[in-house]
Amino acid sequence: MNVNRVKQILSSSADIEVKYNGASVWIDQLNEDGHTATVHLRGPLEERSSVEIGELIEE
């Protein structure tokens, strides 16, 4: 995924499925470095991780 698509997803009201390492995640924010994003798993766990946006896959 690229920076522009991450920005589009963040500003969209649609439920856009994104996966990281095969797990469905929510993108919380694009980090200031422009190369990583903060995400958390969909579901009850709210543990957040910083991941490379190139590793995010839109389903």
Secondary structure, DSSP 8 states (H G I E B T S, - for coil): --HHHHHHHHH--S---EEETTEEEEEEEE-TTSSEEEEEESSS---EEEEEGGGEEE-
